[in-house]
Amino acid sequence: YGWWSRDFDGREGCFAWGYGGQYIIVFRELKLIVVTTSSTEVGDARRDHRRQIFDIVERLVLPALSQ
């Protein structure tokens, strides 16, 4: 129901955040969609999980596209 936008290391990404930490991240200019699954249990740990997912996208996924 809700989409958010965020800068991912200089690239604009829009993401949907689902139950338990599921994510769909869309980079229109790159024609790239990143989908992650997670635990079905919801808790405070999911906040740290979000930072970890975004870090993986910024440090591993996006740089790999420019090689």
mmCIF file as Biopython writes it, N, C-alpha, C and O atoms, coordinates in Angstrom:
data_model
#
loop_
_atom_site.group_PDB
_atom_site.id
_atom_site.type_symbol
_atom_site.label_atom_id
_atom_site.label_alt_id
_atom_site.label_comp_id
_atom_site.label_asym_id
_atom_site.label_entity_id
_atom_site.label_seq_id
_atom_site.pdbx_PDB_ins_code
_atom_site.Cartn_x
_atom_site.Cartn_y
_atom_site.Cartn_z
_atom_site.occupancy
_atom_site.B_iso_or_equiv
_atom_site.auth_seq_id
_atom_site.auth_asym_id
_atom_site.pdbx_PDB_model_num
ATOM 1   N N  . TYR A ? 1  ? 0.807  -1.185  0.000   1.0 0.0 1  A 1 
ATOM 2   C CA . TYR A ? 1  ? 0.000  0.000   0.000   1.0 0.0 1  A 1 
ATOM 3   C C  . TYR A ? 1  ? 0.856  1.257   0.000   1.0 0.0 1  A 1 
ATOM 4   O O  . TYR A ? 1  ? 0.434  2.299   -0.502  1.0 0.0 1  A 1 
ATOM 5   N N  . GLY A ? 2  ? 2.052  1.163   0.560   1.0 0.0 2  A 1 
ATOM 6   C CA . GLY A ? 2  ? 2.906  2.331   0.625   1.0 0.0 2  A 1 
ATOM 7   C C  . GLY A ? 2  ? 4.240  2.080   -0.041  1.0 0.0 2  A 1 
ATOM 8   O O  . GLY A ? 2  ? 4.820  1.003   0.093   1.0 0.0 2  A 1 
ATOM 9   N N  . TRP A ? 3  ? 4.720  3.069   -0.752  1.0 0.0 3  A 1 
ATOM 10  C CA . TRP A ? 3  ? 6.035  3.034   -1.364  1.0 0.0 3  A 1 
ATOM 11  C C  . TRP A ? 3  ? 6.824  4.213   -0.827  1.0 0.0 3  A 1 
ATOM 12  O O  . TRP A ? 3  ? 6.271  5.287   -0.590  1.0 0.0 3  A 1 
ATOM 13  N N  . TRP A ? 4  ? 8.107  4.010   -0.639  1.0 0.0 4  A 1 
ATOM 14  C CA . TRP A ? 4  ? 8.997  5.052   -0.147  1.0 0.0 4  A 1 
ATOM 15  C C  . TRP A ? 4  ? 10.115 5.228   -1.153  1.0 0.0 4  A 1 
ATOM 16  O O  . TRP A ? 4  ? 10.424 4.315   -1.919  1.0 0.0 4  A 1 
ATOM 17  N N  . SER A ? 5  ? 10.720 6.402   -1.150  1.0 0.0 5  A 1 
ATOM 18  C CA . SER A ? 5  ? 11.886 6.614   -1.997  1.0 0.0 5  A 1 
ATOM 19  C C  . SER A ? 5  ? 13.084 6.919   -1.103  1.0 0.0 5  A 1 
ATOM 20  O O  . SER A ? 5  ? 12.954 7.458   -0.004  1.0 0.0 5  A 1 
ATOM 21  N N  . ARG A ? 6  ? 14.244 6.554   -1.616  1.0 0.0 6  A 1 
ATOM 22  C CA . ARG A ? 6  ? 15.474 6.706   -0.834  1.0 0.0 6  A 1 
ATOM 23  C C  . ARG A ? 6  ? 16.650 6.770   -1.781  1.0 0.0 6  A 1 
ATOM 24  O O  . ARG A ? 6  ? 16.622 6.181   -2.861  1.0 0.0 6  A 1 
ATOM 25  N N  . ASP A ? 7  ? 17.679 7.483   -1.378  1.0 0.0 7  A 1 
ATOM 26  C CA . ASP A ? 7  ? 18.922 7.510   -2.124  1.0 0.0 7  A 1 
ATOM 27  C C  . ASP A ? 7  ? 19.756 6.288   -1.724  1.0 0.0 7  A 1 
ATOM 28  O O  . ASP A ? 7  ? 20.029 6.067   -0.544  1.0 0.0 7  A 1 
ATOM 29  N N  . PHE A ? 8  ? 20.150 5.513   -2.715  1.0 0.0 8  A 1 
ATOM 30  C CA . PHE A ? 8  ? 21.015 4.359   -2.507  1.0 0.0 8  A 1 
ATOM 31  C C  . PHE A ? 8  ? 22.348 4.658   -3.180  1.0 0.0 8  A 1 
ATOM 32  O O  . PHE A ? 8  ? 22.526 4.385   -4.367  1.0 0.0 8  A 1 
ATOM 33  N N  . ASP A ? 9  ? 23.270 5.212   -2.432  1.0 0.0 9  A 1 
ATOM 34  C CA . ASP A ? 9  ? 24.604 5.525   -2.937  1.0 0.0 9  A 1 
ATOM 35  C C  . ASP A ? 9  ? 24.540 6.334   -4.235  1.0 0.0 9  A 1 
ATOM 36  O O  . ASP A ? 9  ? 25.225 6.020   -5.209  1.0 0.0 9  A 1 
ATOM 37  N N  . GLY A ? 10 ? 23.714 7.370   -4.233  1.0 0.0 10 A 1 
ATOM 38  C CA . GLY A ? 10 ? 23.606 8.253   -5.390  1.0 0.0 10 A 1 
ATOM 39  C C  . GLY A ? 10 ? 22.575 7.838   -6.422  1.0 0.0 10 A 1 
ATOM 40  O O  . GLY A ? 10 ? 22.392 8.528   -7.425  1.0 0.0 10 A 1 
ATOM 41  N N  . ARG A ? 11 ? 21.911 6.743   -6.196  1.0 0.0 11 A 1 
ATOM 42  C CA . ARG A ? 11 ? 20.865 6.268   -7.124  1.0 0.0 11 A 1 
ATOM 43  C C  . ARG A ? 11 ? 19.513 6.328   -6.429  1.0 0.0 11 A 1 
ATOM 44  O O  . ARG A ? 11 ? 19.373 5.918   -5.277  1.0 0.0 11 A 1 
ATOM 45  N N  . GLU A ? 12 ? 18.522 6.844   -7.144  1.0 0.0 12 A 1 
ATOM 46  C CA . GLU A ? 12 ? 17.187 6.907   -6.555  1.0 0.0 12 A 1 
ATOM 47  C C  . GLU A ? 12 ? 16.523 5.545   -6.639  1.0 0.0 12 A 1 
ATOM 48  O O  . GLU A ? 12 ? 16.452 4.938   -7.708  1.0 0.0 12 A 1 
ATOM 49  N N  . GLY A ? 13 ? 16.039 5.074   -5.501  1.0 0.0 13 A 1 
ATOM 50  C CA . GLY A ? 13 ? 15.315 3.816   -5.454  1.0 0.0 13 A 1 
ATOM 51  C C  . GLY A ? 13 ? 13.991 3.996   -4.744  1.0 0.0 13 A 1 
ATOM 52  O O  . GLY A ? 13 ? 13.895 4.752   -3.777  1.0 0.0 13 A 1 
ATOM 53  N N  . CYS A ? 14 ? 12.983 3.311   -5.216  1.0 0.0 14 A 1 
ATOM 54  C CA . CYS A ? 14 ? 11.677 3.291   -4.555  1.0 0.0 14 A 1 
ATOM 55  C C  . CYS A ? 14 ? 11.499 1.893   -3.998  1.0 0.0 14 A 1 
ATOM 56  O O  . CYS A ? 14 ? 11.836 0.903   -4.647  1.0 0.0 14 A 1 
ATOM 57  N N  . PHE A ? 15 ? 10.961 1.822   -2.779  1.0 0.0 15 A 1 
ATOM 58  C CA . PHE A ? 15 ? 10.814 0.492   -2.206  1.0 0.0 15 A 1 
ATOM 59  C C  . PHE A ? 15 ? 9.493  0.316   -1.483  1.0 0.0 15 A 1 
ATOM 60  O O  . PHE A ? 15 ? 8.934  1.249   -0.906  1.0 0.0 15 A 1 
ATOM 61  N N  . ALA A ? 16 ? 9.021  -0.913  -1.539  1.0 0.0 16 A 1 
ATOM 62  C CA . ALA A ? 16 ? 7.856  -1.343  -0.767  1.0 0.0 16 A 1 
ATOM 63  C C  . ALA A ? 16 ? 8.382  -2.212  0.356   1.0 0.0 16 A 1 
ATOM 64  O O  . ALA A ? 16 ? 9.270  -3.038  0.147   1.0 0.0 16 A 1 
ATOM 65  N N  . TRP A ? 17 ? 7.844  -2.028  1.531   1.0 0.0 17 A 1 
ATOM 66  C CA . TRP A ? 17 ? 8.303  -2.729  2.728   1.0 0.0 17 A 1 
ATOM 67  C C  . TRP A ? 17 ? 7.152  -3.579  3.229   1.0 0.0 17 A 1 
ATOM 68  O O  . TRP A ? 17 ? 6.126  -3.052  3.659   1.0 0.0 17 A 1 
ATOM 69  N N  . GLY A ? 18 ? 7.319  -4.890  3.176   1.0 0.0 18 A 1 
ATOM 70  C CA . GLY A ? 18 ? 6.242  -5.790  3.539   1.0 0.0 18 A 1 
ATOM 71  C C  . GLY A ? 18 ? 6.399  -6.408  4.910   1.0 0.0 18 A 1 
ATOM 72  O O  . GLY A ? 18 ? 7.369  -6.153  5.624   1.0 0.0 18 A 1 
ATOM 73  N N  . TYR A ? 19 ? 5.448  -7.205  5.252   1.0 0.0 19 A 1 
ATOM 74  C CA . TYR A ? 19 ? 5.377  -7.872  6.553   1.0 0.0 19 A 1 
ATOM 75  C C  . TYR A ? 19 ? 6.637  -8.679  6.826   1.0 0.0 19 A 1 
ATOM 76  O O  . TYR A ? 19 ? 7.078  -9.441  5.966   1.0 0.0 19 A 1 
ATOM 77  N N  . GLY A ? 20 ? 7.215  -8.525  7.993   1.0 0.0 20 A 1 
ATOM 78  C CA . GLY A ? 20 ? 8.362  -9.316  8.396   1.0 0.0 20 A 1 
ATOM 79  C C  . GLY A ? 20 ? 9.671  -8.928  7.732   1.0 0.0 20 A 1 
ATOM 80  O O  . GLY A ? 20 ? 10.669 -9.635  7.879   1.0 0.0 20 A 1 
ATOM 81  N N  . GLY A ? 21 ? 9.686  -7.822  7.007   1.0 0.0 21 A 1 
ATOM 82  C CA . GLY A ? 21 ? 10.924 -7.378  6.385   1.0 0.0 21 A 1 
ATOM 83  C C  . GLY A ? 21 ? 11.111 -7.792  4.941   1.0 0.0 21 A 1 
ATOM 84  O O  . GLY A ? 21 ? 12.246 -7.878  4.470   1.0 0.0 21 A 1 
ATOM 85  N N  . GLN A ? 22 ? 10.032 -8.051  4.226   1.0 0.0 22 A 1 
ATOM 86  C CA . GLN A ? 22 ? 10.123 -8.328  2.796   1.0 0.0 22 A 1 
ATOM 87  C C  . GLN A ? 22 ? 10.261 -6.980  2.075   1.0 0.0 22 A 1 
ATOM 88  O O  . GLN A ? 22 ? 9.622  -6.000  2.458   1.0 0.0 22 A 1 
ATOM 89  N N  . TYR A ? 23 ? 11.090 -6.937  1.043   1.0 0.0 23 A 1 
ATOM 90  C CA . TYR A ? 23 ? 11.306 -5.694  0.308   1.0 0.0 23 A 1 
ATOM 91  C C  . TYR A ? 23 ? 11.236 -5.907  -1.185  1.0 0.0 23 A 1 
ATOM 92  O O  . TYR A ? 23 ? 11.637 -6.949  -1.703  1.0 0.0 23 A 1 
ATOM 93  N N  . ILE A ? 24 ? 10.718 -4.903  -1.868  1.0 0.0 24 A 1 
ATOM 94  C CA . ILE A ? 24 ? 10.821 -4.770  -3.317  1.0 0.0 24 A 1 
ATOM 95  C C  . ILE A ? 24 ? 11.458 -3.401  -3.526  1.0 0.0 24 A 1 
ATOM 96  O O  . ILE A ? 24 ? 10.896 -2.381  -3.129  1.0 0.0 24 A 1 
ATOM 97  N N  . ILE A ? 25 ? 12.622 -3.384  -4.144  1.0 0.0 25 A 1 
ATOM 98  C CA . ILE A ? 25 ? 13.326 -2.130  -4.398  1.0 0.0 25 A 1 
ATOM 99  C C  . ILE A ? 25 ? 13.436 -1.956  -5.910  1.0 0.0 25 A 1 
ATOM 100 O O  . ILE A ? 25 ? 13.930 -2.841  -6.608  1.0 0.0 25 A 1 
ATOM 101 N N  . VAL A ? 26 ? 12.976 -0.820  -6.407  1.0 0.0 26 A 1 
ATOM 102 C CA . VAL A ? 26 ? 12.943 -0.557  -7.846  1.0 0.0 26 A 1 
ATOM 103 C C  . VAL A ? 26 ? 13.875 0.606   -8.175  1.0 0.0 26 A 1 
ATOM 104 O O  . VAL A ? 26 ? 13.782 1.686   -7.592  1.0 0.0 26 A 1 
ATOM 105 N N  . PHE A ? 27 ? 14.771 0.356   -9.121  1.0 0.0 27 A 1 
ATOM 106 C CA . PHE A ? 27 ? 15.650 1.396   -9.658  1.0 0.0 27 A 1 
ATOM 107 C C  . PHE A ? 27 ? 15.251 1.587   -11.119 1.0 0.0 27 A 1 
ATOM 108 O O  . PHE A ? 27 ? 15.716 0.862   -11.999 1.0 0.0 27 A 1 
ATOM 109 N N  . ARG A ? 28 ? 14.402 2.551   -11.364 1.0 0.0 28 A 1 
ATOM 110 C CA . ARG A ? 28 ? 13.869 2.740   -12.726 1.0 0.0 28 A 1 
ATOM 111 C C  . ARG A ? 28 ? 14.956 3.023   -13.746 1.0 0.0 28 A 1 
ATOM 112 O O  . ARG A ? 28 ? 14.953 2.448   -14.835 1.0 0.0 28 A 1 
ATOM 113 N N  . GLU A ? 29 ? 15.893 3.910   -13.400 1.0 0.0 29 A 1 
ATOM 114 C CA . GLU A ? 29 ? 16.921 4.290   -14.374 1.0 0.0 29 A 1 
ATOM 115 C C  . GLU A ? 29 ? 17.824 3.124   -14.748 1.0 0.0 29 A 1 
ATOM 116 O O  . GLU A ? 29 ? 18.401 3.110   -15.835 1.0 0.0 29 A 1 
ATOM 117 N N  . LEU A ? 30 ? 17.951 2.148   -13.859 1.0 0.0 30 A 1 
ATOM 118 C CA . LEU A ? 30 ? 18.781 0.968   -14.130 1.0 0.0 30 A 1 
ATOM 119 C C  . LEU A ? 30 ? 17.980 -0.207  -14.678 1.0 0.0 30 A 1 
ATOM 120 O O  . LEU A ? 30 ? 18.547 -1.222  -15.083 1.0 0.0 30 A 1 
ATOM 121 N N  . LYS A ? 31 ? 16.651 -0.060  -14.689 1.0 0.0 31 A 1 
ATOM 122 C CA . LYS A ? 31 ? 15.767 -1.167  -15.076 1.0 0.0 31 A 1 
ATOM 123 C C  . LYS A ? 31 ? 16.056 -2.390  -14.211 1.0 0.0 31 A 1 
ATOM 124 O O  . LYS A ? 31 ? 16.199 -3.509  -14.705 1.0 0.0 31 A 1 
ATOM 125 N N  . LEU A ? 32 ? 16.137 -2.138  -12.885 1.0 0.0 32 A 1 
ATOM 126 C CA . LEU A ? 32 ? 16.513 -3.162  -11.915 1.0 0.0 32 A 1 
ATOM 127 C C  . LEU A ? 32 ? 15.470 -3.249  -10.807 1.0 0.0 32 A 1 
ATOM 128 O O  . LEU A ? 32 ? 15.010 -2.233  -10.285 1.0 0.0 32 A 1 
ATOM 129 N N  . ILE A ? 33 ? 15.111 -4.469  -10.461 1.0 0.0 33 A 1 
ATOM 130 C CA . ILE A ? 33 ? 14.232 -4.728  -9.320  1.0 0.0 33 A 1 
ATOM 131 C C  . ILE A ? 33 ? 14.949 -5.720  -8.408  1.0 0.0 33 A 1 
ATOM 132 O O  . ILE A ? 33 ? 15.387 -6.784  -8.844  1.0 0.0 33 A 1 
ATOM 133 N N  . VAL A ? 34 ? 15.058 -5.347  -7.132  1.0 0.0 34 A 1 
ATOM 134 C CA . VAL A ? 34 ? 15.667 -6.213  -6.127  1.0 0.0 34 A 1 
ATOM 135 C C  . VAL A ? 34 ? 14.559 -6.657  -5.183  1.0 0.0 34 A 1 
ATOM 136 O O  . VAL A ? 34 ? 13.828 -5.825  -4.645  1.0 0.0 34 A 1 
ATOM 137 N N  . VAL A ? 35 ? 14.433 -7.958  -4.980  1.0 0.0 35 A 1 
ATOM 138 C CA . VAL A ? 35 ? 13.401 -8.508  -4.105  1.0 0.0 35 A 1 
ATOM 139 C C  . VAL A ? 35 ? 14.077 -9.316  -3.015  1.0 0.0 35 A 1 
ATOM 140 O O  . VAL A ? 35 ? 14.941 -10.147 -3.296  1.0 0.0 35 A 1 
ATOM 141 N N  . THR A ? 36 ? 13.686 -9.075  -1.767  1.0 0.0 36 A 1 
ATOM 142 C CA . THR A ? 36 ? 14.236 -9.848  -0.664  1.0 0.0 36 A 1 
ATOM 143 C C  . THR A ? 36 ? 13.101 -10.465 0.142   1.0 0.0 36 A 1 
ATOM 144 O O  . THR A ? 36 ? 12.027 -9.881  0.283   1.0 0.0 36 A 1 
ATOM 145 N N  . THR A ? 37 ? 13.358 -11.632 0.658   1.0 0.0 37 A 1 
ATOM 146 C CA . THR A ? 37 ? 12.416 -12.268 1.575   1.0 0.0 37 A 1 
ATOM 147 C C  . THR A ? 37 ? 13.055 -12.301 2.951   1.0 0.0 37 A 1 
ATOM 148 O O  . THR A ? 37 ? 14.256 -12.070 3.092   1.0 0.0 37 A 1 
ATOM 149 N N  . SER A ? 38 ? 12.260 -12.586 3.952   1.0 0.0 38 A 1 
ATOM 150 C CA . SER A ? 38 ? 12.775 -12.536 5.311   1.0 0.0 38 A 1 
ATOM 151 C C  . SER A ? 38 ? 11.935 -13.437 6.202   1.0 0.0 38 A 1 
ATOM 152 O O  . SER A ? 38 ? 11.202 -14.304 5.728   1.0 0.0 38 A 1 
ATOM 153 N N  . SER A ? 39 ? 12.059 -13.215 7.477   1.0 0.0 39 A 1 
ATOM 154 C CA . SER A ? 39 ? 11.317 -13.987 8.463   1.0 0.0 39 A 1 
ATOM 155 C C  . SER A ? 39 ? 9.848  -13.561 8.487   1.0 0.0 39 A 1 
ATOM 156 O O  . SER A ? 39 ? 9.512  -12.410 8.209   1.0 0.0 39 A 1 
ATOM 157 N N  . THR A ? 40 ? 8.997  -14.505 8.821   1.0 0.0 40 A 1 
ATOM 158 C CA . THR A ? 40 ? 7.584  -14.159 8.981   1.0 0.0 40 A 1 
ATOM 159 C C  . THR A ? 40 ? 7.294  -13.635 10.374  1.0 0.0 40 A 1 
ATOM 160 O O  . THR A ? 40 ? 6.183  -13.186 10.657  1.0 0.0 40 A 1 
ATOM 161 N N  . GLU A ? 41 ? 8.294  -13.692 11.247  1.0 0.0 41 A 1 
ATOM 162 C CA . GLU A ? 41 ? 8.133  -13.161 12.599  1.0 0.0 41 A 1 
ATOM 163 C C  . GLU A ? 41 ? 8.542  -11.692 12.625  1.0 0.0 41 A 1 
ATOM 164 O O  . GLU A ? 41 ? 9.585  -11.312 12.093  1.0 0.0 41 A 1 
ATOM 165 N N  . VAL A ? 42 ? 7.715  -10.889 13.244  1.0 0.0 42 A 1 
ATOM 166 C CA . VAL A ? 42 ? 7.972  -9.456  13.309  1.0 0.0 42 A 1 
ATOM 167 C C  . VAL A ? 42 ? 8.515  -9.117  14.692  1.0 0.0 42 A 1 
ATOM 168 O O  . VAL A ? 42 ? 8.002  -9.593  15.705  1.0 0.0 42 A 1 
ATOM 169 N N  . GLY A ? 43 ? 9.561  -8.287  14.726  1.0 0.0 43 A 1 
ATOM 170 C CA . GLY A ? 43 ? 10.130 -7.864  16.000  1.0 0.0 43 A 1 
ATOM 171 C C  . GLY A ? 43 ? 11.043 -6.671  15.809  1.0 0.0 43 A 1 
ATOM 172 O O  . GLY A ? 43 ? 11.174 -6.149  14.702  1.0 0.0 43 A 1 
ATOM 173 N N  . ASP A ? 44 ? 11.668 -6.247  16.882  1.0 0.0 44 A 1 
ATOM 174 C CA . ASP A ? 44 ? 12.553 -5.094  16.808  1.0 0.0 44 A 1 
ATOM 175 C C  . ASP A ? 44 ? 13.772 -5.340  15.929  1.0 0.0 44 A 1 
ATOM 176 O O  . ASP A ? 44 ? 14.359 -4.389  15.413  1.0 0.0 44 A 1 
ATOM 177 N N  . ALA A ? 45 ? 14.154 -6.576  15.752  1.0 0.0 45 A 1 
ATOM 178 C CA . ALA A ? 45 ? 15.327 -6.898  14.933  1.0 0.0 45 A 1 
ATOM 179 C C  . ALA A ? 45 ? 15.132 -6.499  13.475  1.0 0.0 45 A 1 
ATOM 180 O O  . ALA A ? 45 ? 16.115 -6.360  12.748  1.0 0.0 45 A 1 
ATOM 181 N N  . ARG A ? 46 ? 13.914 -6.315  13.033  1.0 0.0 46 A 1 
ATOM 182 C CA . ARG A ? 46 ? 13.679 -5.980  11.633  1.0 0.0 46 A 1 
ATOM 183 C C  . ARG A ? 46 ? 14.227 -4.606  11.268  1.0 0.0 46 A 1 
ATOM 184 O O  . ARG A ? 46 ? 14.529 -4.357  10.101  1.0 0.0 46 A 1 
ATOM 185 N N  . ARG A ? 47 ? 14.361 -3.709  12.246  1.0 0.0 47 A 1 
ATOM 186 C CA . ARG A ? 47 ? 14.942 -2.399  11.946  1.0 0.0 47 A 1 
ATOM 187 C C  . ARG A ? 47 ? 16.399 -2.552  11.534  1.0 0.0 47 A 1 
ATOM 188 O O  . ARG A ? 47 ? 16.843 -1.912  10.581  1.0 0.0 47 A 1 
ATOM 189 N N  . ASP A ? 48 ? 17.138 -3.380  12.232  1.0 0.0 48 A 1 
ATOM 190 C CA . ASP A ? 48 ? 18.518 -3.639  11.859  1.0 0.0 48 A 1 
ATOM 191 C C  . ASP A ? 48 ? 18.577 -4.395  10.534  1.0 0.0 48 A 1 
ATOM 192 O O  . ASP A ? 48 ? 19.496 -4.196  9.740   1.0 0.0 48 A 1 
ATOM 193 N N  . HIS A ? 49 ? 17.603 -5.254  10.304  1.0 0.0 49 A 1 
ATOM 194 C CA . HIS A ? 49 ? 17.523 -6.015  9.066   1.0 0.0 49 A 1 
ATOM 195 C C  . HIS A ? 49 ? 17.408 -5.072  7.872   1.0 0.0 49 A 1 
ATOM 196 O O  . HIS A ? 49 ? 18.045 -5.292  6.842   1.0 0.0 49 A 1 
ATOM 197 N N  . ARG A ? 50 ? 16.606 -4.032  8.005   1.0 0.0 50 A 1 
ATOM 198 C CA . ARG A ? 50 ? 16.443 -3.066  6.916   1.0 0.0 50 A 1 
ATOM 199 C C  . ARG A ? 50 ? 17.784 -2.418  6.574   1.0 0.0 50 A 1 
ATOM 200 O O  . ARG A ? 50 ? 18.128 -2.288  5.399   1.0 0.0 50 A 1 
ATOM 201 N N  . ARG A ? 51 ? 18.534 -2.015  7.582   1.0 0.0 51 A 1 
ATOM 202 C CA . ARG A ? 51 ? 19.851 -1.414  7.334   1.0 0.0 51 A 1 
ATOM 203 C C  . ARG A ? 51 ? 20.777 -2.412  6.634   1.0 0.0 51 A 1 
ATOM 204 O O  . ARG A ? 51 ? 21.545 -2.030  5.751   1.0 0.0 51 A 1 
ATOM 205 N N  . GLN A ? 52 ? 20.710 -3.654  7.012   1.0 0.0 52 A 1 
ATOM 206 C CA . GLN A ? 52 ? 21.556 -4.678  6.390   1.0 0.0 52 A 1 
ATOM 207 C C  . GLN A ? 52 ? 21.185 -4.881  4.920   1.0 0.0 52 A 1 
ATOM 208 O O  . GLN A ? 52 ? 22.066 -4.986  4.067   1.0 0.0 52 A 1 
ATOM 209 N N  . ILE A ? 53 ? 19.899 -4.936  4.626   1.0 0.0 53 A 1 
ATOM 210 C CA . ILE A ? 53 ? 19.445 -5.102  3.236   1.0 0.0 53 A 1 
ATOM 211 C C  . ILE A ? 53 ? 19.897 -3.924  2.395   1.0 0.0 53 A 1 
ATOM 212 O O  . ILE A ? 53 ? 20.446 -4.113  1.310   1.0 0.0 53 A 1 
ATOM 213 N N  . PHE A ? 54 ? 19.674 -2.704  2.882   1.0 0.0 54 A 1 
ATOM 214 C CA . PHE A ? 54 ? 20.059 -1.517  2.124   1.0 0.0 54 A 1 
ATOM 215 C C  . PHE A ? 54 ? 21.571 -1.460  1.938   1.0 0.0 54 A 1 
ATOM 216 O O  . PHE A ? 54 ? 22.047 -1.025  0.889   1.0 0.0 54 A 1 
ATOM 217 N N  . ASP A ? 55 ? 22.323 -1.888  2.928   1.0 0.0 55 A 1 
ATOM 218 C CA . ASP A ? 55 ? 23.779 -1.911  2.834   1.0 0.0 55 A 1 
ATOM 219 C C  . ASP A ? 55 ? 24.235 -2.893  1.756   1.0 0.0 55 A 1 
ATOM 220 O O  . ASP A ? 55 ? 25.146 -2.587  0.987   1.0 0.0 55 A 1 
ATOM 221 N N  . ILE A ? 56 ? 23.619 -4.054  1.695   1.0 0.0 56 A 1 
ATOM 222 C CA . ILE A ? 56 ? 23.951 -5.046  0.663   1.0 0.0 56 A 1 
ATOM 223 C C  . ILE A ? 56 ? 23.691 -4.469  -0.728  1.0 0.0 56 A 1 
ATOM 224 O O  . ILE A ? 56 ? 24.505 -4.636  -1.636  1.0 0.0 56 A 1 
ATOM 225 N N  . VAL A ? 57 ? 22.571 -3.802  -0.889  1.0 0.0 57 A 1 
ATOM 226 C CA . VAL A ? 57 ? 22.232 -3.204  -2.185  1.0 0.0 57 A 1 
ATOM 227 C C  . VAL A ? 57 ? 23.267 -2.139  -2.558  1.0 0.0 57 A 1 
ATOM 228 O O  . VAL A ? 57 ? 23.737 -2.099  -3.696  1.0 0.0 57 A 1 
ATOM 229 N N  . GLU A ? 58 ? 23.622 -1.276  -1.597  1.0 0.0 58 A 1 
ATOM 230 C CA . GLU A ? 58 ? 24.555 -0.186  -1.880  1.0 0.0 58 A 1 
ATOM 231 C C  . GLU A ? 58 ? 25.992 -0.657  -2.091  1.0 0.0 58 A 1 
ATOM 232 O O  . GLU A ? 58 ? 26.697 -0.128  -2.951  1.0 0.0 58 A 1 
ATOM 233 N N  . ARG A ? 59 ? 26.423 -1.632  -1.326  1.0 0.0 59 A 1 
ATOM 234 C CA . ARG A ? 59 ? 27.837 -2.039  -1.374  1.0 0.0 59 A 1 
ATOM 235 C C  . ARG A ? 59 ? 28.143 -3.193  -2.319  1.0 0.0 59 A 1 
ATOM 236 O O  . ARG A ? 59 ? 29.281 -3.348  -2.762  1.0 0.0 59 A 1 
ATOM 237 N N  . LEU A ? 60 ? 27.124 -4.013  -2.634  1.0 0.0 60 A 1 
ATOM 238 C CA . LEU A ? 60 ? 27.373 -5.187  -3.473  1.0 0.0 60 A 1 
ATOM 239 C C  . LEU A ? 60 ? 26.607 -5.167  -4.793  1.0 0.0 60 A 1 
ATOM 240 O O  . LEU A ? 60 ? 27.192 -5.387  -5.853  1.0 0.0 60 A 1 
ATOM 241 N N  . VAL A ? 61 ? 25.321 -4.907  -4.733  1.0 0.0 61 A 1 
ATOM 242 C CA . VAL A ? 61 ? 24.491 -5.007  -5.948  1.0 0.0 61 A 1 
ATOM 243 C C  . VAL A ? 61 ? 24.777 -3.861  -6.919  1.0 0.0 61 A 1 
ATOM 244 O O  . VAL A ? 61 ? 25.129 -4.102  -8.074  1.0 0.0 61 A 1 
ATOM 245 N N  . LEU A ? 62 ? 24.627 -2.620  -6.461  1.0 0.0 62 A 1 
ATOM 246 C CA . LEU A ? 62 ? 24.804 -1.490  -7.379  1.0 0.0 62 A 1 
ATOM 247 C C  . LEU A ? 62 ? 26.218 -1.382  -7.949  1.0 0.0 62 A 1 
ATOM 248 O O  . LEU A ? 62 ? 26.357 -1.146  -9.149  1.0 0.0 62 A 1 
ATOM 249 N N  . PRO A ? 63 ? 27.280 -1.545  -7.142  1.0 0.0 63 A 1 
ATOM 250 C CA . PRO A ? 63 ? 28.629 -1.507  -7.732  1.0 0.0 63 A 1 
ATOM 251 C C  . PRO A ? 63 ? 28.872 -2.609  -8.758  1.0 0.0 63 A 1 
ATOM 252 O O  . PRO A ? 63 ? 29.618 -2.402  -9.715  1.0 0.0 63 A 1 
ATOM 253 N N  . ALA A ? 64 ? 28.259 -3.768  -8.578  1.0 0.0 64 A 1 
ATOM 254 C CA . ALA A ? 64 ? 28.451 -4.869  -9.524  1.0 0.0 64 A 1 
ATOM 255 C C  . ALA A ? 64 ? 27.886 -4.523  -10.904 1.0 0.0 64 A 1 
ATOM 256 O O  . ALA A ? 64 ? 28.351 -5.056  -11.911 1.0 0.0 64 A 1 
ATOM 257 N N  . LEU A ? 65 ? 26.899 -3.644  -10.956 1.0 0.0 65 A 1 
ATOM 258 C CA . LEU A ? 65 ? 26.297 -3.268  -12.232 1.0 0.0 65 A 1 
ATOM 259 C C  . LEU A ? 65 ? 27.187 -2.337  -13.034 1.0 0.0 65 A 1 
ATOM 260 O O  . LEU A ? 65 ? 27.032 -2.236  -14.251 1.0 0.0 65 A 1 
ATOM 261 N N  . SER A ? 66 ? 28.109 -1.661  -12.385 1.0 0.0 66 A 1 
ATOM 262 C CA . SER A ? 66 ? 28.962 -0.711  -13.093 1.0 0.0 66 A 1 
ATOM 263 C C  . SER A ? 66 ? 30.302 -1.322  -13.505 1.0 0.0 66 A 1 
ATOM 264 O O  . SER A ? 66 ? 31.180 -0.619  -14.005 1.0 0.0 66 A 1 
ATOM 265 N N  . GLN A ? 67 ? 30.457 -2.630  -13.296 1.0 0.0 67 A 1 
ATOM 266 C CA . GLN A ? 67 ? 31.714 -3.295  -13.673 1.0 0.0 67 A 1 
ATOM 267 C C  . GLN A ? 67 ? 31.626 -3.840  -15.071 1.0 0.0 67 A 1 
ATOM 268 O O  . GLN A ? 67 ? 32.585 -4.434  -15.564 1.0 0.0 67 A 1 
#
